[in-house]
Every structure is written in structure tokens, then in C-alpha cells.
Amino acid sequence: MRHLFAAILIAAGFATSLSAQDKPAFSPVTKSFIAIDAPVIVLQHVRVIDGTGAPAAENQTLIIDQGNIREIGPDSSIKIPEGAKVLDLSGHSVIPGLVGMHDHMFYPAASGSGPVPGAPALYDEMGFSFPRLYLAGGVTSIRTAGSLEPYTDLALKKLIDSGQQPGPKMHITGPYLEGLGSFGPQLHELSGPEEATRLVNYWIDTGATSFKAYMHITRAELGAAIKAAHARGIKVTGHLCSVGFTEAADLGIDNLEHGVVVDQEFNPHKQLDQCPPDANDHPSIENVEISSEPVQKMIRTLVDHHVAITSTLVIFETFQQNRPPLQQRVLQALSEPSRTDYLAVRAKIAEGPGPSVDLLKKEMQFEYAFVKAGGLLLSGEDPTGYGGALAGFGDQRQVELLVEAGFTPLEAIHIATQNGAQFLGEADRIGSLKSGHRADLVVLKGDPGTKIADIENVHLVFKDGIAYDPNKLIAAAAGAVGFH
């Protein structure tokens, strides 16, 4: 009876919010995380990093009016509207909300005793903790980039859009397009190109706005999926193994995940439509030089075909010894069994000999070369692996790693904001700070334009002009990651 009553309340919340034209009717839960909700809000004496890659502008005033950015300019030239809520943000910076382009809603299922030999690779939906942590980290829009529970993801989007729960704007990727041989029992294995076409059309009808091909898909299945998706204006990305990057580009794929470290086209053991058995050992990438002609040719092919790359440096960092820096905020967010699992694997990696090649460094070199060749680089985090990357926190760390890869802080912020918005087709609404854009922005203490680590110093997160308290959101998720 209690579950039925809760369902009635949720349905009533949907009806109320969907009838409102301007903004959702926030539930008491969502309201508890809202710091400021006023028709007109003025951010005064703030440093503006607009997301375009342009130099920061000091001593600026930004006016938010009914959820939109009305005006940005020097303090001395902006007239403060009468009755506005004015915030003195001296010593603070404002950047666009991060656009997380590989931000799953699932996380490794915990054992509480470290890795269990022979156990199936299972992942649980983090429908409670992850939306809170993404928003707290300054991530105002996400693409899920592959779903294990697509119905749940679509329902979570409705809950957030209707104001019933706090969280980022969600772009839902359909279930994985995977072929025979999947390592995960939660992934459906396609029977051929006809099923790939049927699956794509079904999930577009159901609400998916993108698709992700996975490691064992065949060229025929991938080609059919791309054709079906493109016929309806939907893009396809891929974490590929059985199909090389160049092959995928020729088939018309729009985006590729992770970068050269997962591309098997340079593996001497690679056969058509098959993921090499030694793929996870990365034997081929060890001897591949990013400056070599084969890699440069592949990069030119991707650029010529307008194929974007999603950077997920943060997930590769977790497989390096003693990286990333162990943060208390991460440990506090984890449930006790998930914390035990995470620390056990981290310790094992620290004690081991380490990989024969620095995969993180190799991937950084590739991404830098890709951008310099004219490629569109996106930013995501992939909160999977053995649990070393968490929603929101991982997105921030990802921007820091882009700087380590050689990009300036302003370039890294541009990659993590405007580039994602551009790929999503929303650059006229989000991803940069301009008059007329939605007020999706992050107020940071300090100056990430000169010290990128300041991207972790989140003071307020605005989504559609509503300011959320990041500390309350993080506190609400304490001990929840791994449970729900």
C-alpha cells in the first residue's frame, strides 16, 4: 500500500510539473537542496570564464533573469535591476555547467571483500546518489553513453525534469549495441543487423536520444544501427574492439569513446569483426607511436569524417599506481562495501609492477594530437572500472587531467563545456556564457583559469537559473554510492 501511495504522489508530481510552462513545481526533496530561487539574480564582481576558450574577464557582472542569462559585462557598465537578488562574488569565478559526455548512471556492484574470482561483472543503478553528485560537481548536463537500465534512466530523467528529484539534465543513451561475446551478463547480444535496426527504432520511440556500440559488435550490425539511427536524426558513439576506428569512421559513426588505447586496428592479432583475445593487455599500443604515420592517418580519417572523440582520462588514471590522489570526499561518498572493494584493488595496483606502457600518457598524447589536427574532443568520466571514478568528482578530475595532457586550463574548460554542447546540438542554449543562453553555470572559489584544481571548489551550481547547494547534495549522498 505504501508503494502504491508513493506512486500516486509521483504521478501527481508529474502532472503538476508538466502543466507548468516556465519551470517545474519542485518537490520538498528538491527544494531542500536549492540555495537561491529568485526571478532575477545578479552575480557581481565575478571572474567570467565563458567556455569558448577566450581569456577570462575580470570584475564582471552577470544577470540571470527567469532562468536565462540576460546580460554580462564589466561591473561599471551593468545596471542592477530593482528588486534583484545580488550576490557579491569577489574572489570567485563562473564557468558554464560541465557537459559530461560519458556519464553513466551505474557503478560496480559491491562484494565488500574485494574482487571475487569468477564472479560475473555486474553493475548497479545509482539513481539516488549519482544525480546528486553530478549536480554537486558542477555537471549540469550529461549523456549517459550506454545504459544497463534504460527504462530506469528514462524514469530518472522525468523525475529530474519534473522537479521531483535534483540532478542534471539527462540525455539518455539506449541499451548497449553489443555482439556475441560480451563480458557482462547485463548486456544483450545482438543476433545480427536486422535486430540492431529493430532495437534502435524501438528505443528511439521509447525516448533514447543516442546509442553506443560496444566491443563485440560486427561491422554489419554497426552499419545497420548507424543507418537506422541517422535516418531519425540520432547519433551513434562506440567503445569498440571488434571494429577499428578507421572502419567505424567509414561506416559513418559520429563519436568514439576512450581514444587510441582501446582501438585494436594496430593490434597484429586483430581479425575482421573480432575483438582480439589479448585486447585488455594492450600489447599493440605499447609499440605504437602517436606521431607515426599509421596513427596520424587514422586521426586524419576521424577529422575528415567529423568523428568526435570522448576523453575519459580519469578512468585510465585509476589503473596507474597511486593515482588519482586519494580524497576523503570520495571515501565518504562510498558505501562501506564499495569502499572496501575500491581500496583493495587500489592497493593491489600500487603493489604490482605496473603496466609495461604508460597508457594514460599515451592517451593524453593522442588526444592532444587529435585536437591539434582539428578534431572535436569531448569530456566524460566513465564511473565504472573497479570504482575509482565517482559521479561529479570524476568530471572535475577529468578537466584537471586534460590540463596535464597539455591543454591550457581555458582549453580544458572549453572541451568540457562548449564542445559537449556542440555535439549535442545545444550550443545555442548551454555550454558557454552568453546573453540569451540558459543559466547553467558553476560558481567556483578561486581561479580555475590559472589553477585548474580550483574547479573542485564549487560554491554554487545553477541549472536553469536555480542555484543548488553542492555541500548539501554531497552530504545527502554520503555512504550511498554502491547501494543506490
C-alpha positions in Angstrom: 0.0 0.0 0.0 2.8 2.4 0.8 4.4 1.8 -2.6 1.1 2.4 -4.3 0.7 5.7 -2.4 4.2 6.8 -3.3 3.5 6.0 -7.0 0.3 8.1 -6.8 2.3 11.0 -5.3 5.0 10.8 -8.0 2.3 10.7 -10.8 0.7 13.7 -9.3 4.0 15.5 -9.2 4.5 14.7 -12.9 1.0 16.2 -13.7 1.7 19.3 -11.8 5.1 19.9 -13.4 4.2 19.0 -16.9 1.4 21.6 -16.9 3.7 24.3 -15.8 5.2 26.2 -18.8 8.0 28.2 -17.1 9.6 25.9 -14.5 8.8 22.7 -12.7 7.0 22.6 -9.4 9.8 21.5 -7.1 9.2 18.8 -4.5 10.1 19.3 -0.9 13.1 17.0 -1.5 14.4 19.1 -4.4 13.7 22.4 -2.5 15.9 21.2 0.3 18.9 21.5 -2.0 18.0 24.9 -3.5 20.1 27.7 -2.2 18.6 30.6 -4.3 15.4 30.7 -6.4 14.6 34.3 -7.4 13.2 35.8 -10.6 16.3 38.0 -11.1 19.7 37.1 -9.7 22.9 39.2 -10.1 26.4 37.7 -9.8 28.6 40.7 -9.1 32.3 41.3 -9.0 32.9 37.8 -10.6 35.6 36.5 -12.9 33.9 35.1 -16.1 35.4 32.2 -18.0 32.8 31.8 -20.8 33.6 28.4 -22.1 34.7 29.5 -25.6 38.4 29.3 -24.8 38.6 33.1 -24.6 40.6 34.8 -21.9 38.9 35.3 -18.5 37.2 38.6 -18.0 37.7 40.2 -14.5 35.3 42.3 -12.5 32.2 41.2 -14.3 28.5 41.3 -13.5 26.2 38.6 -14.8 22.4 39.0 -14.7 20.1 35.9 -14.6 16.5 36.6 -15.5 13.8 33.9 -15.4 16.4 31.2 -15.9 18.3 32.8 -18.7 21.5 34.9 -18.9 20.2 38.4 -19.7 23.5 40.3 -19.6 27.2 40.0 -18.9 29.6 42.9 -18.8 32.0 44.9 -16.6 30.8 45.9 -13.2 30.8 49.5 -14.1 28.6 49.1 -17.2 25.8 46.9 -15.8 22.8 48.5 -14.2 21.4 46.3 -11.3 17.7 45.7 -11.8 15.5 46.8 -8.9 14.5 44.0 -6.6 17.1 41.6 -7.9 18.9 39.1 -5.6 22.5 40.4 -5.6 25.5 38.2 -4.8 28.9 39.7 -4.2 31.3 37.1 -5.6 34.6 38.8 -5.2 37.3 36.1 -5.4 35.1 33.7 -7.3 34.9 32.6 -10.9 31.9 31.5 -13.0 32.1 28.9 -15.8 29.5 27.1 -17.8 28.0 24.0 -16.3 30.1 21.0 -17.3 28.6 18.7 -20.0 29.5 15.2 -19.1 29.5 13.1 -22.3 30.4 9.7 -20.8 28.5 9.8 -17.5 26.8 6.5 -16.7 24.2 6.0 -14.0 25.6 2.7 -12.9 28.5 1.6 -10.7 30.2 -1.7 -9.9 28.2 -4.0 -7.7 30.0 -4.3 -4.3 31.1 -7.6 -2.7 32.5 -5.9 0.5 35.6 -8.2 0.4 37.4 -7.1 -2.7 37.3 -8.8 -6.1 35.7 -12.2 -6.1 37.4 -14.6 -8.6 35.0 -15.9 -11.2 32.1 -13.6 -10.2 30.1 -12.1 -13.0 30.7 -8.4 -13.9 27.6 -6.8 -12.5 26.7 -3.1 -12.1 24.0 -1.5 -10.0 22.0 1.6 -10.9 22.9 4.7 -8.8 19.6 6.5 -9.3 19.8 8.2 -5.9 23.4 9.1 -5.4 24.7 9.9 -8.9 22.2 12.6 -9.9 23.1 14.4 -6.7 26.8 14.0 -7.1 26.8 15.0 -10.8 25.0 18.2 -10.0 27.1 18.9 -6.9 30.2 18.6 -9.1 29.0 21.3 -11.5 27.8 18.9 -14.1 24.5 20.4 -15.4 24.1 18.1 -18.4 25.0 14.5 -19.0 24.9 12.0 -21.8 24.7 8.5 -20.2 26.8 7.0 -23.0 25.4 3.5 -22.6 22.7 2.2 -20.3 22.2 -1.0 -18.4 18.7 0.1 -17.1 17.4 2.3 -19.9 13.8 2.3 -18.5 15.2 3.5 -15.2 17.3 6.2 -16.8 14.3 7.5 -18.7 12.2 7.5 -15.5 15.0 9.3 -13.6 15.1 12.0 -16.3 11.4 12.5 -15.9 11.8 12.8 -12.1 14.5 15.4 -12.5 12.8 17.3 -15.3 9.6 17.5 -13.3 11.4 18.8 -10.2 10.7 15.8 -8.1 14.4 15.0 -7.7 17.6 17.0 -8.0 20.0 16.2 -10.8 21.5 17.3 -14.1 19.7 17.4 -17.5 19.9 13.9 -18.9 20.4 12.8 -22.5 19.6 9.1 -22.4 21.6 6.7 -24.5 19.8 3.4 -25.3 21.0 0.0 -24.2 24.4 -1.1 -25.4 24.6 -2.4 -29.0 26.7 -5.4 -28.3 27.6 -8.5 -30.3 28.3 -12.1 -29.3 31.0 -12.5 -26.6 30.0 -9.8 -24.1 31.8 -10.0 -20.8 28.8 -8.7 -18.9 25.6 -10.7 -18.3 23.5 -7.4 -18.2 24.3 -6.7 -21.9 22.0 -8.1 -24.6 23.9 -9.7 -27.5 22.6 -8.8 -31.0 21.7 -11.6 -33.3 22.5 -9.6 -36.5 22.0 -6.4 -38.3 18.2 -6.8 -38.5 17.9 -6.9 -34.8 20.2 -3.9 -34.5 17.8 -2.0 -36.7 14.7 -3.1 -34.7 16.4 -2.3 -31.4 17.5 1.2 -32.5 14.0 2.1 -33.7 12.3 0.7 -30.6 14.4 2.7 -28.2 14.1 5.9 -30.2 10.4 5.5 -29.9 10.8 4.9 -26.2 12.9 8.1 -25.6 16.6 7.3 -26.2 18.4 10.2 -27.9 21.7 8.4 -28.7 23.2 4.9 -28.9 26.5 3.3 -28.0 28.0 0.4 -29.9 30.1 -2.0 -27.8 33.1 -4.2 -28.0 31.9 -7.3 -29.9 29.6 -5.7 -32.4 30.2 -6.7 -36.1 30.6 -4.2 -38.9 27.3 -5.3 -40.4 25.5 -4.7 -37.1 27.2 -1.4 -36.5 26.4 -0.2 -40.0 22.8 -1.2 -39.7 22.5 0.6 -36.3 24.1 3.8 -37.7 21.9 3.8 -40.7 18.7 3.3 -38.6 19.8 6.0 -36.1 20.8 8.5 -38.7 17.5 8.1 -40.6 15.9 9.5 -37.5 18.4 12.2 -36.7 20.1 10.2 -33.8 23.9 9.9 -33.3 25.9 6.8 -32.5 29.1 6.5 -30.5 31.1 3.5 -29.7 33.6 1.8 -27.3 34.8 -0.6 -29.9 37.2 -3.5 -30.1 35.9 -5.9 -32.9 35.7 -2.8 -35.2 38.7 -0.5 -35.7 38.3 3.3 -35.5 39.0 3.7 -39.2 36.4 1.1 -40.1 33.9 2.8 -37.8 34.5 6.1 -39.4 34.0 4.7 -42.8 30.7 3.2 -41.6 29.6 6.7 -40.5 29.9 6.6 -36.7 29.6 10.0 -35.0 31.7 9.6 -31.9 34.3 7.2 -30.4 34.9 6.7 -26.7 38.1 6.5 -24.8 40.6 7.0 -27.6 43.5 5.1 -29.1 44.1 2.9 -26.0 41.0 0.9 -26.9 41.5 0.9 -30.7 42.6 -2.5 -31.9 43.3 -1.7 -35.5 47.1 -1.6 -34.7 47.0 -5.0 -33.0 48.7 -7.6 -35.2 46.3 -10.3 -33.8 43.2 -8.4 -35.0 40.9 -10.2 -37.3 37.8 -8.8 -39.0 34.7 -8.5 -36.8 36.6 -10.0 -33.8 37.9 -8.5 -30.6 41.4 -9.9 -30.1 41.7 -12.1 -27.1 44.7 -10.1 -25.8 42.9 -6.7 -26.2 42.7 -6.0 -22.5 46.5 -6.5 -22.2 47.1 -3.6 -24.6 50.0 -5.4 -26.4 49.7 -3.4 -29.6 49.6 0.1 -28.1 53.0 -0.4 -26.4 54.8 -0.1 -29.7 52.5 2.5 -31.3 53.9 6.0 -31.5 51.3 8.7 -31.8 53.5 10.6 -34.2 53.7 7.6 -36.5 52.1 7.7 -39.9 49.5 5.0 -39.2 48.2 6.8 -36.2 48.3 10.2 -37.9 46.4 8.7 -40.9 43.7 7.4 -38.5 43.5 10.8 -36.9 43.1 12.5 -40.3 40.3 10.0 -41.2 38.4 10.8 -38.0 38.8 14.5 -38.5 37.8 14.3 -42.2 34.7 12.2 -41.3 33.8 14.6 -38.4 34.1 11.9 -35.8 34.4 13.2 -32.3 36.5 11.5 -29.5 35.3 11.4 -25.9 38.2 11.8 -23.5 37.9 9.6 -20.4 41.4 10.1 -19.0 40.0 9.7 -15.4 39.2 6.1 -15.9 42.6 5.3 -17.2 44.2 7.1 -14.3 42.6 4.7 -11.9 44.8 1.9 -13.3 48.0 3.8 -12.5 49.9 3.2 -9.3 48.8 5.5 -6.5 46.6 7.6 -8.8 44.4 9.6 -8.5 45.2 11.3 -5.2 43.1 9.6 -2.5 40.4 12.0 -1.5 38.4 11.9 1.7 35.3 13.1 -0.2 35.4 10.0 -2.4 35.7 7.7 0.6 32.8 9.4 2.4 30.6 9.0 -0.6 31.2 5.3 -1.0 29.2 2.7 0.9 31.2 0.6 3.3 31.4 -2.5 1.0 32.2 -0.4 -2.1 34.9 1.4 -0.2 36.4 -1.9 0.8 36.4 -3.1 -2.8 37.9 0.1 -4.1 40.7 0.3 -1.6 41.5 -3.4 -2.1 42.0 -3.0 -5.8 43.8 0.3 -5.5 46.3 -1.3 -3.0 46.8 -4.3 -5.4 47.7 -1.9 -8.3 50.0 0.1 -6.0 51.9 -3.1 -5.1 52.1 -4.5 -8.6 54.8 -3.9 -11.2 52.5 -1.7 -13.2 51.7 -1.9 -16.9 54.5 -2.2 -19.5 53.4 1.0 -21.1 52.0 4.3 -19.6 48.6 4.1 -21.1 47.5 7.3 -19.5 50.4 9.2 -21.1 49.9 7.5 -24.4 46.2 8.5 -24.5 47.0 12.1 -23.4 49.4 12.4 -26.4 46.7 11.0 -28.8 44.0 13.4 -27.6 46.3 16.4 -27.8 47.3 15.4 -31.4 43.7 14.8 -32.3 42.7 18.3 -31.2 45.6 20.0 -32.9 44.6 18.2 -36.1 41.2 19.8 -35.9 39.3 17.1 -34.1 36.3 17.7 -31.7 37.3 16.4 -28.3 34.5 15.8 -25.7 34.9 15.2 -22.0 33.4 12.4 -19.8 34.4 10.2 -16.9 33.1 6.6 -17.1 32.4 5.9 -13.5 32.9 2.1 -13.8 36.2 0.2 -13.9 36.8 -1.0 -10.3 35.1 2.0 -8.8 37.8 4.6 -8.8 35.8 7.3 -10.5 32.7 8.8 -9.0 29.9 10.9 -10.5 30.8 14.6 -10.4 34.1 14.2 -8.7 35.4 12.3 -11.7 34.2 15.0 -14.1 36.2 17.6 -12.2 39.3 15.4 -12.2 38.8 14.8 -15.9 39.3 18.5 -16.6 42.4 18.6 -14.5 43.8 15.7 -16.5 43.2 17.5 -19.7 45.5 20.2 -18.4 48.0 17.5 -17.5 47.7 16.3 -21.2 48.9 19.7 -22.4 45.8 21.8 -22.8 45.6 25.2 -21.1 43.0 25.5 -18.3 40.8 27.6 -20.6 41.1 25.0 -23.4 40.2 22.2 -21.0 37.2 24.0 -19.7 36.1 24.7 -23.3 36.4 20.9 -24.1 34.3 20.1 -21.0 31.6 22.6 -21.7 31.1 24.1 -25.2 32.4 21.1 -27.1 29.8 18.8 -25.4 27.0 21.2 -26.1 28.1 21.5 -29.7 28.0 17.7 -30.2 24.6 17.5 -28.5 23.2 20.2 -30.8 22.6 22.5 -27.9 25.4 25.1 -28.3 22.8 27.8 -28.7 21.4 27.1 -25.2 24.2 25.8 -23.0 27.9 25.2 -22.9 29.0 28.8 -22.9 28.1 32.0 -21.1 26.3 34.3 -23.5 23.3 36.6 -23.3 20.2 34.5 -24.1 21.6 31.2 -23.1 20.1 29.2 -20.2 21.7 30.0 -16.9 23.5 26.6 -16.5 26.7 27.7 -14.7 29.0 27.0 -11.8 30.4 29.5 -9.3 33.9 28.4 -8.1 36.0 29.9 -5.4 39.4 30.8 -6.9 40.5 31.0 -10.5 40.5 27.7 -12.5 41.8 29.7 -15.5 45.2 29.8 -13.8 44.9 26.9 -11.2 42.7 24.2 -12.7 42.4 22.4 -9.3 40.0 25.3 -8.3 37.4 23.5 -10.4 36.8 21.4 -7.3 35.9 24.5 -5.2 32.3 24.6 -6.1 30.4 27.3 -4.3 27.0 27.2 -6.2 25.6 25.3 -9.1 23.0 27.0 -11.3 20.7 24.9 -13.5 18.1 26.9 -15.4 18.8 29.9 -13.1 18.1 27.9 -9.9 21.1 27.8 -7.5 21.8 24.5 -5.8 24.0 24.0 -2.7 26.7 21.5 -3.6 27.6 20.7 0.0 24.1 19.6 0.8 23.9 17.5 -2.3 27.2 15.7 -1.4 26.1 15.2 2.2 22.9 13.6 1.1 24.8 11.1 -1.0 27.3 10.2 1.8 27.7 6.4 2.1 25.3 5.8 -0.7 27.5 5.1 -3.8 27.4 1.3 -4.4 24.0 1.0 -2.7 21.7 3.2 -4.8 
